[in-house]
């Protein structure tokens, strides 16, 4: 989306207010003139003080600018308040009923609805008369980034030639995420049955996932705690398989041609194609560990067969 805006509004100052990992990628890729780090976001209903912090960060980050246009891709009560404080112009949100409902539910204590983030981005662009012609994330990792991850593998006791299976969840403790114990069950089974080296990765700058799953991982597992976004990207690029409930990370793995198994909700299902497969149900919590393990095993063995044929 930032590439589409940059192409259409050349010479315009663009600031991205988002999570730490997305800020890093926007800055590294030269897609934003400024970034405003909002920290790791949680539901407003669960974290009132987190919502207040996000308002203050947006206001502080934009205090030297008066923005003519604010694109609020994930409308919440606090983002709508902050947008109007930093903007003297127009505020655009995705056009859909659930987005309005999300804002209303934010203070009610009820669970928020899941959203198709790509569809939200495209909805906002359409209101500007623009289209997202390139849907790739376009993340690149330098030689040094790959070398640092290889060094981490060696220091962790990796012998080389073994499967590296990465696990990632950006929704730990939320109803929308896949239960942590099921990630752990698959990790243990793949380690015991196929000698896989397990890697648990946190959301950039966070440690919720590794903290929740750490005691359930098999011996020799690697934990990528509070990583930078490019460290996560390097790990994804090197892995034999990625298991995740996050569609964004699944997209990243696909672009690196890394086999990825996405635990998905049926109504937001990503198409299973090539090295990207989905296991889905009405909610992620209904996907069993056995279902996911069966597909993960098939994908691992297929990737090994392909690599042998190529050799």
N, C-alpha and C positions, 0 to 999 in steps of 0.2 A: 504494500500500500504506500509506503514511504517513497519507493521508486516511482510509482505512478504520480504521486504529488510533485516530486522533484522534477519529473519530466514535463509536467503540465504547467507548473508554477516556477519556472527557472528564475532565479534571482530573489525568490521569496524566502524570508527567514522561517525555518521550520524547527519547532521544538517538539521533542517526544517525551511525554510524561508517562512512565510505565515502570515495569518491574526492573530490578537490577540487571538481570541477564539480557533483557531486551534493550536496555539502555546501552549496555556494553556493545551489543551487536550493531545497534544504530550508529554509535560513535565510531566503531571500528570500520564499518562500511561506508562512512561518510554520508549517511542518509539523513542525518539531522544536524542542524547548526548548534543545537543545544539539547541536553537531556536533563530531565527532572526525575531523579530516582525516588519512586514511591514506596520502595521496600517491598517485602513479601505481603501481598494482599490476602486478607481473609474476608469472610462474610461480615458485612456491617452489623448484622444482628448478633454475631458472636463476639465482635470486638469493637465496642464503641470507641475506645481510646485509639484503636488503630485507624478508625475512620477520621477521627479528629486530626491525627498525625498526617494522614494523607491530604486533608484540606490544607493544613499549614504548609506542607511541602510544595503543593501546587502553587499556593499563593506566594511563598518565598521564592520559588523557582521562576515565577513569572513577574516578580515585582519590578524588574527593570524593563519589561516589555508590556505593551498593551496590544494583545492579539486581536486581529480583525476577525479571526475565524477559529473556533474550537471544535474539534471533531471528537466527541465523547463516544468511544467504541463500546464501552462497558458501563452504561449509565447506572449510577447508584446515587443515593441521596447526597452523599458527600461530594461526588464528582460534579453533580449538577450545581451544587452550591459554589464550589470552588471555581467552576468554569465561568460563572457569572461575575465572580469577584475579579478574575484576571482578564476578562474579555469585555471590550467595549462594543463588540460586534455580535455576530451570529453564532449560535451553538447548534451543532447538528448531531443528532443521535440516530441509530438504526431505526428504520421504519418497520415496526412490527409490534403487535399487541403484547407479546411476552416481555419485551424490553420495558414497557410502561409498567407492566405487572411486577417486574423485578424491583423497580424503584419503590412501588407501593408496599411490597412485601419486606423490603429491607429492614424496616423497623418493627415488623410484626412478630418476629421470632419464628416465622414459618420458613421452611427450606426454600432457597432460591431455585428458580428453574435453570436447567442447563441451557447453554446457548451455543449456536454454531458460529464461532468467532469469524470464520472466513466469510460467511453470509452477512454478518454484521458489517464487516469492512466493505464488502461490495455494495451493501445498501447505502452506506454513507457516501461512497464514491459516486454512485448513481445520482444522488441528490446534487452533486457538483457537476454532473454531466460528464463524468470520467468513468473509465473502465479499468479493471485490473487485468492487463493483458499477459502479465508474467506472474504466475502464482508460486514460483519457486522462492524458497527462503534465501537461497544464494549465499549461505554461510561457507566461508573458506577457512581452513586451518593452515597456518604456516608450517614450514619444516621444523622449526623449533618447538611448536606445540605438539607435533607428532612425536618428536624425539623425547620430550618430557614425559609423555604418556608411556612410551616404550621403557623408559628408565623406571617409571613407577611399577610396571609389570615385573621387571627384573628384581627390583628391591622387595617386591611382594612374594618372591619365590617362584614366579612363573618360569616353567622350563622351556617354553616355546612349543609350538605345534599343538597346543591344547585349545579346546573351545574357550572363548571368552564370552560369557553371557551377561549382558548388562540389564539391570532392573531399575526402572525410574517411575516415580509417581509424583505428580505435582498437586495431589489432592488428598494428602494424608489427613485422616480424621474427618473428612467430609463425606456426606452421603453420596456425592457424585463419584467418589473414587472407588477403586477396587481394594478390598480389605488387605491390609499389609501381611497378615498371616498366610494368605494365598500366594502372594509373591514369594514369601519365605519357603512355603511348601514346594513350589516348583524349583526354587534355587537348590534346595537340599536334594531333591530327586535327580536333577540334572547333574549335580556334583557327584552323587553316589553312583549313578548308573552310567554316566558318560565321562567322568573325570573333568567336568567343566570347571573353569575358574570363574567364580561368581563375582560380579562387580555391582555394588549398590551405589547409585548416584543421586545426590540431592539436587533439588532445584537450585540454580545459581544463588550463592550467598546464604542459602538456608541449610538447615541440618535436620529438618523434621523427619524425613524418610529414613536416613541412616540411624537416627536415634531410635525410631520406632522398630526398625527391623534388625538392628545390630545384633541383639542377643539370640536371634533365631537363624542367623546365617551359618552355613557350614564352615568348617575350619579352612583357613587359607583365603577366605573371601576378602575382597578389596572394598574399602569404603571411600568414596569420593565425597568428602564432607565440605560444606560451604564452598563449592567450586566456583570458578569463573565460568562464564558461558562458553568460552572457547575450549576450556578443559573438558566440559561435557561433550562438546562437538568432537574433540579428538578421541575421546573414549568411544563415542558412537561409531565413528569412522573405523575404528580398529576392531570392534566387536564382531563375533561370529553371529550373534543374535541379540536383539534388543526386545525386552518384554516391558510394555508400558500401558498405562491407561490414559496417556496424554497424546492427543492427536497432533499437537505441534511437534513433539519429539518424534512421533512416528513419521511425520513428513520429513523431518531432518534426516532420519535414518534412510528413508527412501532415496533422498537426494544423494546420499553417500553410497547407495547400492548395498546397504547393510540390511540383511533380513530382519524384519521387525514384525512382532506380534502385538497387535493393539487390542486391548480389552475395551469394548465399545458398547454404547447404548444403541439399540436397534434404530431408533429414530434419528440418530446422528451417525449412522454407520458409514465408515469410509470403505470404498470399494476394495475388495481383495483382488490384488493384481500383482503378478510377479513376485518380488521378494517382500511384499507387504500383505499380511493376512490379518483378518479381524475375527475375534470370537465375541459374539454379541448376545445381548438379552435385553429385556425391557428396561433393566437397570444393570449397571456393572456388578452390583453385589450378587446378582443372580447367576453370574458366570462362575461355574465351579472350577476348582483347581484341576480336576481331572480333564475337563474340556480343554483348558488352556495348555496343560502339559502334553496332551496328545498332539496338538498342533505344533507346539514348540519342538517336540521330539522329531516330528516329520520334517520341520524346517531345518533343524540342525543336521540331520542325516542327509538331506538334500544338498545343503551347502557344502558338506564334506565331499559328497559324490561329485558335485560340479567342479570343486577345486582339484580333485584327483584327475578328472577328465582333462581339465585345462593343462595340467602338468604333463 
